[in-house]
């Protein structure tokens, strides 16, 4: 195995550990908000609302998976459906006030956890790591990739 192949294997392994840790810590941040729910709420906040099909496309998820998540978030009172101002046939998902509050609370907790974990890293390492993550997540064509 070449050095580059070994590095790719290490990246794959460490990204898997990272994902497992993120899923496990999500429950500690807010017991009723899974990592997937947090991610969907964050996206809705970022884009100011969107259709469920847009969420599915953005995260490369099956529409039925997103539909179940959306139904649960709606039942919890964290999101609501509104008619699109330009096309009344379309329903757009938006955060409710409760959704905004929980998202803000969990975001503060997650940031604190990251700050604590990275507290002893030199600033130049943090900047480099952030740039590498952005580059990785942009993918080769500027779209998200796994």
Secondary structure as UniProt FT lines:
FT   HELIX           3..29
FT   TURN            31..32
FT   HELIX           35..47
FT   HELIX           52..59
FT   HELIX           63..75
FT   TURN            76..77
FT   STRAND          79..83
FT   TURN            88..89
FT   STRAND          91..95
FT   HELIX           97..118
FT   TURN            119..120
FT   HELIX           123..138
FT   TURN            140..141
//
